[in-house]
């Protein structure tokens, strides 16, 4: 599983999400502990694996600096949608890493009958990257393509080929304005249908509590609280609830 975080996040910022994914995967009877590989990726942050880099803060996140990073990252989200039928350079790089991991696992279990399942999980702008990586895997002839699926959480909706639309699950909270964004590429829905593409409707995640305060955000309103509610730990552990949807509805 690969977890792609959203804009203005750096590697390690959402480690509690990765930890909860691993914890719940270990509890699935059909999955052995040694078979779990979860790779966190920060495509928009200060991450050695990223093609983009947030402006260094010297340890202090100022209001203006945070605002600049969010604006720049938002343009990168749009850039990562790429062309409707082709992957971006960033996605091709990440897809190559996935292929390398796949080959390494096959080599580790050489001579054994093993099934490798690849799940690309993306939150917010990271969901756009996950979809683009899926395209890149397809274009690159990924050997594990038939066992690959995509999960998008609070992510903008981009048109997907029918192949990936059938293999993509989207989740959102009612009122999350980011999940309501649609990248249309200048085409109307009828044109997309003729190209064998469509949008994926989100399944609502119920039972999440809104955070009491969000110090790390530049601006706070009802929409932003809903968009960041998936991973907050107080007053309720929303991370546990969100991940349980992924495990129960997609992986089992």
Protein Blocks (a to p, Z undefined) as FASTA:
>chain_A
ZZdddehiaehjlmmmmmmmmmmmmmpmklcfklpccddddfkbccfkbcbdcddeehpa
cfklmmmmmmmmmmmmmmmnmpfkbccfklmmmmmmmmmmmmmmmmmmgoiacddddddd
dehjlmmmmmmmmmmmmmnopaklmmgccddehiacddddfklmmmcccdddehiaklmp
ccekhpafklmmmnopacddddddehiacdfbdfkbmbdcfklmmmmmmmpcbfbdfklm
mmmmmmmmmmZZ
